Amino acid sequence: MNGKWYTVGKIVNTHGIRGDVKVLPQTDFAEERFAPGSKLLIVNEENGESREVKVTSSREQKNVYYLKLDSFNNINDVEKFKGWLLKIPESEQGELEEGQYYYHQIIGCTVVTEDGEELGVISEILSPGANDVWVVDRPKSKGKQLLLPVIDEVVLDVNVTDKQVTVKLMEGLV
């Protein structure tokens, strides 16, 4: 497992008796990542165990993917993989258009207002519907987490090189 690897999904359960797995995607490119012929690394984060697998078939239903992995033909073969992560190497990440970012580029960024006030650090990205929401962990003295909608009126500038996001706080956000 050389280089950087990025999570694209999590195996949440088995499906049926023929060795299919139920995957919760953690990528905006799920159709590409889980397409037949794709190679992924499945990783147990608890003990570091990993194994390369190839997707032989895939189908999506209600934002969940059901994958058939090469050489796993019954439920007993895949039962142990529940909770494991699906990862891709950094080299397989595609180029994004301007103004688009990978989760790993945003998480860990410091959030500051247009006046220079530091609000905290982005710890999580939620996708509840129309737009993403960045969860900002505030310093203990400032109170609880801040939920920032990722819309043009709020996010003014994203600098992934300096790990800093500049925002304009709308009334009611803090």
Secondary structure, 3 states (H helix, E strand, C coil): CCCCEEEEEEEEEEECCCCEEEEEECCCCHHHHCCCCCEEEEECCCCCCEEEEEEEEEEEECCEEEEEECCCCCHHHHHHHCCCEEEEEHHHCCCCCCCCCCHHHHCCCEEEECCCCEEEEEEEEECCCCCCEEEEECCHHHCCCEEEECCCCCEEEEECCCCEEEECCCCCCC
